[in-house]
């Protein structure tokens, strides 16, 4: 995962516009390995979440479960 002062390289990037937000999803790599960085830009404020790539499968599974609940109207 990214540590202070360590530069990372963007391997793949996606940009989404949802309502009044811009969401950036980047696959990045640094000396510590690969990680996913999700950044939200809303009203000139930026929030970021970093997920180690080794945690990407459980993260996507959890997101899928949440989306299923939302789609069912619960």
C-alpha positions as CSV (number, residue, x, y, z in Angstrom):
1,X,0.0,0.0,0.0
2,X,1.1,3.6,-0.4
3,X,3.2,5.1,2.3
4,X,4.1,8.7,2.8
5,X,6.7,10.0,0.3
6,X,6.4,6.9,-2.0
7,X,5.5,7.7,-5.6
8,X,3.1,5.5,-7.3
9,X,2.4,4.7,-11.0
10,X,-1.1,4.6,-12.4
11,X,-1.6,1.3,-14.3
12,X,-5.3,1.8,-15.2
13,X,-7.8,4.6,-14.5
14,X,-11.5,5.2,-14.8
15,X,-13.5,8.4,-14.3
16,X,-17.2,8.5,-13.4
17,X,-19.6,11.4,-13.2
18,X,-22.5,10.6,-10.9
19,X,-24.9,13.4,-9.9
20,X,-22.7,16.3,-8.6
21,X,-19.7,14.0,-8.0
22,X,-16.7,13.0,-10.0
23,X,-15.2,9.6,-8.9
24,X,-11.8,8.4,-10.0
25,X,-10.9,4.7,-9.7
26,X,-7.2,4.0,-10.2
27,X,-5.2,0.8,-10.2
28,X,-1.8,2.0,-8.9
29,X,1.5,0.4,-8.1
30,X,4.4,1.4,-5.8
31,X,7.3,-0.3,-4.1
32,X,4.8,-1.9,-1.7
33,X,2.7,-3.5,-4.5
34,X,-0.5,-2.8,-6.3
35,X,-3.5,-1.0,-4.8
36,X,-6.8,0.5,-5.8
37,X,-7.4,4.2,-5.1
38,X,-10.9,5.5,-5.1
39,X,-11.2,9.3,-5.0
40,X,-14.3,11.4,-4.9
41,X,-14.4,15.1,-5.9
42,X,-17.5,16.9,-4.7
43,X,-17.9,20.6,-4.1
44,X,-14.1,21.1,-4.5
45,X,-13.4,18.6,-1.7
46,X,-11.5,15.4,-2.4
47,X,-11.9,12.2,-0.3
48,X,-9.7,9.1,-1.0
49,X,-9.9,5.4,0.0
50,X,-7.0,3.0,-0.7
51,X,-7.6,-0.7,-0.9
52,X,-4.6,-3.1,-1.2
53,X,-5.0,-5.1,-4.4
54,X,-5.0,-8.3,-2.3
55,X,-8.3,-7.1,-0.8
56,X,-10.0,-6.2,-4.2
57,X,-11.9,-9.5,-4.5
58,X,-13.5,-9.3,-1.0
59,X,-14.2,-5.6,-1.6
60,X,-16.0,-6.3,-4.9
61,X,-17.9,-9.2,-3.3
62,X,-19.2,-7.0,-0.5
63,X,-20.1,-4.3,-3.0
64,X,-22.0,-6.8,-5.0
65,X,-24.0,-8.0,-1.9
66,X,-24.9,-4.3,-1.1
67,X,-26.0,-3.7,-4.7
68,X,-28.2,-6.8,-4.6
69,X,-30.0,-5.6,-1.5
70,X,-30.4,-2.1,-3.1
71,X,-31.8,-3.6,-6.3
72,X,-34.3,-5.7,-4.3
73,X,-35.6,-2.5,-2.7
74,X,-34.6,-3.3,0.9
